[in-house]
Amino acid sequence: MIDIHPHTKDRAIERGATEDEIRDTVITGEVFPAKYGRTGFRKAAIFNNL
């Protein structure tokens, strides 16, 4: 189970991402060191703003 922090959920809404996309990024995305000893995750996504 992946617990998504409330701040992450808020930012996802602002960016148009879903919780499923967040979970997919954590599972299959690139892992990188982030500030304050944290771990970051990233994955390129296609944005289709029609």
PDB file with SEQRES, HELIX, SHEET and CRYST1 records, atoms N, CA, C and O in Angstrom:
SEQRES   1 A   50  MET ILE ASP ILE HIS PRO HIS THR LYS ASP ARG ALA ILE          
SEQRES   2 A   50  GLU ARG GLY ALA THR GLU ASP GLU ILE ARG ASP THR VAL          
SEQRES   3 A   50  ILE THR GLY GLU VAL PHE PRO ALA LYS TYR GLY ARG THR          
SEQRES   4 A   50  GLY PHE ARG LYS ALA ALA ILE PHE ASN ASN LEU                  
HELIX    1 AA1 PRO A    6  ARG A   15  1                                  10    
HELIX    2 AA2 GLU A   19  THR A   28  1                                  10    
HELIX    3 AA3 LYS A   35  GLY A   37  5                                   3    
SHEET    1 AA1 2 GLU A  30  PRO A  33  0                                        
SHEET    2 AA1 2 THR A  39  ARG A  42 -1                                        
CRYST1    1.000    1.000    1.000  90.00  90.00  90.00 P 1           1          
ATOM      1  N   MET A   1       0.842  -1.188   0.000  1.00  0.00           N  
ATOM      2  CA  MET A   1       0.000   0.000   0.000  1.00  0.00           C  
ATOM      3  C   MET A   1       0.885   1.248   0.000  1.00  0.00           C  
ATOM      4  O   MET A   1       1.891   1.305   0.708  1.00  0.00           O  
ATOM      5  N   ILE A   2       0.512   2.217  -0.777  1.00  0.00           N  
ATOM      6  CA  ILE A   2       1.237   3.476  -0.845  1.00  0.00           C  
ATOM      7  C   ILE A   2       0.366   4.544  -0.206  1.00  0.00           C  
ATOM      8  O   ILE A   2      -0.746   4.806  -0.665  1.00  0.00           O  
ATOM      9  N   ASP A   3       0.873   5.158   0.852  1.00  0.00           N  
ATOM     10  CA  ASP A   3       0.159   6.223   1.553  1.00  0.00           C  
ATOM     11  C   ASP A   3       0.564   7.553   0.924  1.00  0.00           C  
ATOM     12  O   ASP A   3       1.743   7.907   0.940  1.00  0.00           O  
ATOM     13  N   ILE A   4      -0.386   8.287   0.375  1.00  0.00           N  
ATOM     14  CA  ILE A   4      -0.105   9.548  -0.298  1.00  0.00           C  
ATOM     15  C   ILE A   4      -0.359  10.699   0.666  1.00  0.00           C  
ATOM     16  O   ILE A   4      -1.459  10.848   1.198  1.00  0.00           O  
ATOM     17  N   HIS A   5       0.664  11.506   0.884  1.00  0.00           N  
ATOM     18  CA  HIS A   5       0.588  12.645   1.800  1.00  0.00           C  
ATOM     19  C   HIS A   5      -0.454  13.653   1.302  1.00  0.00           C  
ATOM     20  O   HIS A   5      -0.568  13.865   0.095  1.00  0.00           O  
ATOM     21  N   PRO A   6      -1.211  14.274   2.203  1.00  0.00           N  
ATOM     22  CA  PRO A   6      -2.226  15.256   1.793  1.00  0.00           C  
ATOM     23  C   PRO A   6      -1.671  16.382   0.913  1.00  0.00           C  
ATOM     24  O   PRO A   6      -2.348  16.830  -0.012  1.00  0.00           O  
ATOM     25  N   HIS A   7      -0.456  16.840   1.190  1.00  0.00           N  
ATOM     26  CA  HIS A   7       0.146  17.893   0.362  1.00  0.00           C  
ATOM     27  C   HIS A   7       0.346  17.392  -1.062  1.00  0.00           C  
ATOM     28  O   HIS A   7       0.132  18.132  -2.022  1.00  0.00           O  
ATOM     29  N   THR A   8       0.752  16.145  -1.196  1.00  0.00           N  
ATOM     30  CA  THR A   8       0.936  15.554  -2.522  1.00  0.00           C  
ATOM     31  C   THR A   8      -0.389  15.492  -3.266  1.00  0.00           C  
ATOM     32  O   THR A   8      -0.448  15.788  -4.460  1.00  0.00           O  
ATOM     33  N   LYS A   9      -1.444  15.112  -2.572  1.00  0.00           N  
ATOM     34  CA  LYS A   9      -2.771  15.064  -3.192  1.00  0.00           C  
ATOM     35  C   LYS A   9      -3.201  16.455  -3.666  1.00  0.00           C  
ATOM     36  O   LYS A   9      -3.736  16.601  -4.765  1.00  0.00           O  
ATOM     37  N   ASP A  10      -2.968  17.464  -2.841  1.00  0.00           N  
ATOM     38  CA  ASP A  10      -3.325  18.835  -3.213  1.00  0.00           C  
ATOM     39  C   ASP A  10      -2.575  19.279  -4.462  1.00  0.00           C  
ATOM     40  O   ASP A  10      -3.162  19.853  -5.379  1.00  0.00           O  
ATOM     41  N   ARG A  11      -1.278  19.011  -4.490  1.00  0.00           N  
ATOM     42  CA  ARG A  11      -0.466  19.414  -5.649  1.00  0.00           C  
ATOM     43  C   ARG A  11      -0.884  18.642  -6.900  1.00  0.00           C  
ATOM     44  O   ARG A  11      -0.863  19.188  -8.004  1.00  0.00           O  
ATOM     45  N   ALA A  12      -1.262  17.381  -6.731  1.00  0.00           N  
ATOM     46  CA  ALA A  12      -1.700  16.579  -7.873  1.00  0.00           C  
ATOM     47  C   ALA A  12      -2.951  17.177  -8.497  1.00  0.00           C  
ATOM     48  O   ALA A  12      -3.068  17.235  -9.721  1.00  0.00           O  
ATOM     49  N   ILE A  13      -3.883  17.620  -7.670  1.00  0.00           N  
ATOM     50  CA  ILE A  13      -5.105  18.240  -8.172  1.00  0.00           C  
ATOM     51  C   ILE A  13      -4.751  19.493  -8.981  1.00  0.00           C  
ATOM     52  O   ILE A  13      -5.295  19.713 -10.063  1.00  0.00           O  
ATOM     53  N   GLU A  14      -3.837  20.307  -8.450  1.00  0.00           N  
ATOM     54  CA  GLU A  14      -3.409  21.521  -9.153  1.00  0.00           C  
ATOM     55  C   GLU A  14      -2.792  21.195 -10.511  1.00  0.00           C  
ATOM     56  O   GLU A  14      -2.921  21.964 -11.464  1.00  0.00           O  
ATOM     57  N   ARG A  15      -2.122  20.045 -10.587  1.00  0.00           N  
ATOM     58  CA  ARG A  15      -1.401  19.663 -11.811  1.00  0.00           C  
ATOM     59  C   ARG A  15      -2.207  18.749 -12.718  1.00  0.00           C  
ATOM     60  O   ARG A  15      -1.751  18.386 -13.802  1.00  0.00           O  
ATOM     61  N   GLY A  16      -3.397  18.378 -12.284  1.00  0.00           N  
ATOM     62  CA  GLY A  16      -4.245  17.518 -13.108  1.00  0.00           C  
ATOM     63  C   GLY A  16      -3.868  16.053 -13.070  1.00  0.00           C  
ATOM     64  O   GLY A  16      -4.206  15.313 -13.993  1.00  0.00           O  
ATOM     65  N   ALA A  17      -3.184  15.616 -12.041  1.00  0.00           N  
ATOM     66  CA  ALA A  17      -2.783  14.209 -11.911  1.00  0.00           C  
ATOM     67  C   ALA A  17      -3.761  13.463 -11.005  1.00  0.00           C  
ATOM     68  O   ALA A  17      -4.403  14.056 -10.137  1.00  0.00           O  
ATOM     69  N   THR A  18      -3.860  12.168 -11.220  1.00  0.00           N  
ATOM     70  CA  THR A  18      -4.733  11.337 -10.400  1.00  0.00           C  
ATOM     71  C   THR A  18      -3.912  10.572  -9.363  1.00  0.00           C  
ATOM     72  O   THR A  18      -2.689  10.481  -9.468  1.00  0.00           O  
ATOM     73  N   GLU A  19      -4.600  10.027  -8.365  1.00  0.00           N  
ATOM     74  CA  GLU A  19      -3.906   9.201  -7.369  1.00  0.00           C  
ATOM     75  C   GLU A  19      -3.310   7.956  -8.016  1.00  0.00           C  
ATOM     76  O   GLU A  19      -2.242   7.502  -7.607  1.00  0.00           O  
ATOM     77  N   ASP A  20      -3.981   7.402  -9.013  1.00  0.00           N  
ATOM     78  CA  ASP A  20      -3.419   6.243  -9.717  1.00  0.00           C  
ATOM     79  C   ASP A  20      -2.112   6.603 -10.415  1.00  0.00           C  
ATOM     80  O   ASP A  20      -1.176   5.803 -10.440  1.00  0.00           O  
ATOM     81  N   GLU A  21      -2.047   7.812 -10.984  1.00  0.00           N  
ATOM     82  CA  GLU A  21      -0.806   8.254 -11.629  1.00  0.00           C  
ATOM     83  C   GLU A  21       0.305   8.452 -10.600  1.00  0.00           C  
ATOM     84  O   GLU A  21       1.468   8.159 -10.878  1.00  0.00           O  
ATOM     85  N   ILE A  22      -0.044   8.944  -9.425  1.00  0.00           N  
ATOM     86  CA  ILE A  22       0.953   9.099  -8.362  1.00  0.00           C  
ATOM     87  C   ILE A  22       1.504   7.738  -7.969  1.00  0.00           C  
ATOM     88  O   ILE A  22       2.718   7.556  -7.877  1.00  0.00           O  
ATOM     89  N   ARG A  23       0.615   6.784  -7.737  1.00  0.00           N  
ATOM     90  CA  ARG A  23       1.056   5.438  -7.342  1.00  0.00           C  
ATOM     91  C   ARG A  23       1.929   4.814  -8.428  1.00  0.00           C  
ATOM     92  O   ARG A  23       2.947   4.191  -8.125  1.00  0.00           O  
ATOM     93  N   ASP A  24       1.537   4.978  -9.688  1.00  0.00           N  
ATOM     94  CA  ASP A  24       2.334   4.441 -10.795  1.00  0.00           C  
ATOM     95  C   ASP A  24       3.724   5.062 -10.817  1.00  0.00           C  
ATOM     96  O   ASP A  24       4.708   4.370 -11.076  1.00  0.00           O  
ATOM     97  N   THR A  25       3.812   6.351 -10.550  1.00  0.00           N  
ATOM     98  CA  THR A  25       5.103   7.037 -10.523  1.00  0.00           C  
ATOM     99  C   THR A  25       5.987   6.496  -9.408  1.00  0.00           C  
ATOM    100  O   THR A  25       7.186   6.300  -9.604  1.00  0.00           O  
ATOM    101  N   VAL A  26       5.405   6.255  -8.249  1.00  0.00           N  
ATOM    102  CA  VAL A  26       6.184   5.716  -7.124  1.00  0.00           C  
ATOM    103  C   VAL A  26       6.686   4.304  -7.456  1.00  0.00           C  
ATOM    104  O   VAL A  26       7.808   3.941  -7.102  1.00  0.00           O  
ATOM    105  N   ILE A  27       5.856   3.521  -8.132  1.00  0.00           N  
ATOM    106  CA  ILE A  27       6.221   2.130  -8.429  1.00  0.00           C  
ATOM    107  C   ILE A  27       7.187   2.028  -9.606  1.00  0.00           C  
ATOM    108  O   ILE A  27       8.148   1.261  -9.550  1.00  0.00           O  
ATOM    109  N   THR A  28       6.941   2.800 -10.680  1.00  0.00           N  
ATOM    110  CA  THR A  28       7.712   2.607 -11.909  1.00  0.00           C  
ATOM    111  C   THR A  28       8.570   3.805 -12.319  1.00  0.00           C  
ATOM    112  O   THR A  28       9.336   3.716 -13.278  1.00  0.00           O  
ATOM    113  N   GLY A  29       8.448   4.919 -11.602  1.00  0.00           N  
ATOM    114  CA  GLY A  29       9.166   6.125 -11.988  1.00  0.00           C  
ATOM    115  C   GLY A  29      10.612   6.154 -11.525  1.00  0.00           C  
ATOM    116  O   GLY A  29      11.099   5.229 -10.874  1.00  0.00           O  
ATOM    117  N   GLU A  30      11.272   7.225 -11.874  1.00  0.00           N  
ATOM    118  CA  GLU A  30      12.666   7.451 -11.478  1.00  0.00           C  
ATOM    119  C   GLU A  30      12.707   7.906 -10.022  1.00  0.00           C  
ATOM    120  O   GLU A  30      11.927   8.760  -9.602  1.00  0.00           O  
ATOM    121  N   VAL A  31      13.629   7.322  -9.263  1.00  0.00           N  
ATOM    122  CA  VAL A  31      13.825   7.687  -7.860  1.00  0.00           C  
ATOM    123  C   VAL A  31      15.035   8.614  -7.782  1.00  0.00           C  
ATOM    124  O   VAL A  31      16.054   8.363  -8.425  1.00  0.00           O  
ATOM    125  N   PHE A  32      14.923   9.695  -6.990  1.00  0.00           N  
ATOM    126  CA  PHE A  32      16.048  10.616  -6.859  1.00  0.00           C  
ATOM    127  C   PHE A  32      16.078  11.187  -5.444  1.00  0.00           C  
ATOM    128  O   PHE A  32      15.044  11.261  -4.780  1.00  0.00           O  
ATOM    129  N   PRO A  33      17.262  11.591  -4.981  1.00  0.00           N  
ATOM    130  CA  PRO A  33      17.348  12.195  -3.650  1.00  0.00           C  
ATOM    131  C   PRO A  33      16.730  13.596  -3.663  1.00  0.00           C  
ATOM    132  O   PRO A  33      16.988  14.391  -4.566  1.00  0.00           O  
ATOM    133  N   ALA A  34      15.923  13.880  -2.663  1.00  0.00           N  
ATOM    134  CA  ALA A  34      15.264  15.175  -2.548  1.00  0.00           C  
ATOM    135  C   ALA A  34      15.783  15.907  -1.311  1.00  0.00           C  
ATOM    136  O   ALA A  34      16.606  15.377  -0.564  1.00  0.00           O  
ATOM    137  N   LYS A  35      15.301  17.114  -1.106  1.00  0.00           N  
ATOM    138  CA  LYS A  35      15.729  17.920   0.038  1.00  0.00           C  
ATOM    139  C   LYS A  35      15.427  17.222   1.359  1.00  0.00           C  
ATOM    140  O   LYS A  35      14.522  16.394   1.461  1.00  0.00           O  
ATOM    141  N   TYR A  36      16.197  17.578   2.341  1.00  0.00           N  
ATOM    142  CA  TYR A  36      15.990  17.153   3.731  1.00  0.00           C  
ATOM    143  C   TYR A  36      16.057  15.634   3.909  1.00  0.00           C  
ATOM    144  O   TYR A  36      15.397  15.081   4.789  1.00  0.00           O  
ATOM    145  N   GLY A  37      16.849  14.966   3.079  1.00  0.00           N  
ATOM    146  CA  GLY A  37      17.022  13.529   3.198  1.00  0.00           C  
ATOM    147  C   GLY A  37      15.835  12.707   2.710  1.00  0.00           C  
ATOM    148  O   GLY A  37      15.742  11.515   3.001  1.00  0.00           O  
ATOM    149  N   ARG A  38      14.947  13.326   1.984  1.00  0.00           N  
ATOM    150  CA  ARG A  38      13.762  12.629   1.471  1.00  0.00           C  
ATOM    151  C   ARG A  38      14.054  11.990   0.126  1.00  0.00           C  
ATOM    152  O   ARG A  38      15.094  12.233  -0.485  1.00  0.00           O  
ATOM    153  N   THR A  39      13.124  11.175  -0.317  1.00  0.00           N  
ATOM    154  CA  THR A  39      13.219  10.530  -1.619  1.00  0.00           C  
ATOM    155  C   THR A  39      12.157  11.105  -2.525  1.00  0.00           C  
ATOM    156  O   THR A  39      10.998  11.238  -2.130  1.00  0.00           O  
ATOM    157  N   GLY A  40      12.552  11.451  -3.751  1.00  0.00           N  
ATOM    158  CA  GLY A  40      11.603  11.964  -4.733  1.00  0.00           C  
ATOM    159  C   GLY A  40      11.357  10.930  -5.816  1.00  0.00           C  
ATOM    160  O   GLY A  40      12.171  10.033  -6.036  1.00  0.00           O  
ATOM    161  N   PHE A  41      10.234  11.068  -6.481  1.00  0.00           N  
ATOM    162  CA  PHE A  41       9.875  10.186  -7.580  1.00  0.00           C  
ATOM    163  C   PHE A  41       9.411  11.052  -8.731  1.00  0.00           C  
ATOM    164  O   PHE A  41       8.726  12.052  -8.518  1.00  0.00           O  
ATOM    165  N   ARG A  42       9.781  10.677  -9.972  1.00  0.00           N  
ATOM    166  CA  ARG A  42       9.324  11.444 -11.128  1.00  0.00           C  
ATOM    167  C   ARG A  42       9.152  10.525 -12.322  1.00  0.00           C  
ATOM    168  O   ARG A  42       9.810   9.494 -12.464  1.00  0.00           O  
ATOM    169  N   LYS A  43       8.235  10.951 -13.169  1.00  0.00           N  
ATOM    170  CA  LYS A  43       7.951  10.201 -14.390  1.00  0.00           C  
ATOM    171  C   LYS A  43       7.301  11.169 -15.364  1.00  0.00           C  
ATOM    172  O   LYS A  43       6.390  11.909 -14.993  1.00  0.00           O  
ATOM    173  N   ALA A  44       7.759  11.168 -16.596  1.00  0.00           N  
ATOM    174  CA  ALA A  44       7.169  12.033 -17.607  1.00  0.00           C  
ATOM    175  C   ALA A  44       5.781  11.525 -17.954  1.00  0.00           C  
ATOM    176  O   ALA A  44       5.564  10.324 -18.113  1.00  0.00           O  
ATOM    177  N   ALA A  45       4.848  12.457 -18.069  1.00  0.00           N  
ATOM    178  CA  ALA A  45       3.475  12.098 -18.413  1.00  0.00           C  
ATOM    179  C   ALA A  45       3.031  12.937 -19.602  1.00  0.00           C  
ATOM    180  O   ALA A  45       3.504  14.057 -19.798  1.00  0.00           O  
ATOM    181  N   ILE A  46       2.132  12.393 -20.379  1.00  0.00           N  
ATOM    182  CA  ILE A  46       1.582  13.127 -21.512  1.00  0.00           C  
ATOM    183  C   ILE A  46       0.401  13.937 -21.015  1.00  0.00           C  
ATOM    184  O   ILE A  46      -0.507  13.406 -20.375  1.00  0.00           O  
ATOM    185  N   PHE A  47       0.420  15.229 -21.316  1.00  0.00           N  
ATOM    186  CA  PHE A  47      -0.668  16.116 -20.932  1.00  0.00           C  
ATOM    187  C   PHE A  47      -1.398  16.527 -22.185  1.00  0.00           C  
ATOM    188  O   PHE A  47      -0.797  17.090 -23.100  1.00  0.00           O  
ATOM    189  N   ASN A  48      -2.687  16.254 -22.238  1.00  0.00           N  
ATOM    190  CA  ASN A  48      -3.461  16.563 -23.431  1.00  0.00           C  
ATOM    191  C   ASN A  48      -4.541  17.575 -23.073  1.00  0.00           C  
ATOM    192  O   ASN A  48      -5.619  17.203 -22.609  1.00  0.00           O  
ATOM    193  N   ASN A  49      -4.257  18.824 -23.282  1.00  0.00           N  
ATOM    194  CA  ASN A  49      -5.168  19.903 -22.938  1.00  0.00           C  
ATOM    195  C   ASN A  49      -5.919  20.337 -24.203  1.00  0.00           C  
ATOM    196  O   ASN A  49      -5.499  21.260 -24.901  1.00  0.00           O  
ATOM    197  N   LEU A  50      -7.025  19.662 -24.480  1.00  0.00           N  
ATOM    198  CA  LEU A  50      -7.776  19.954 -25.712  1.00  0.00           C  
ATOM    199  C   LEU A  50      -8.722  21.096 -25.515  1.00  0.00           C  
ATOM    200  O   LEU A  50      -9.433  21.477 -26.446  1.00  0.00           O  
TER     201      LEU A  50                                                      
END                                                                             
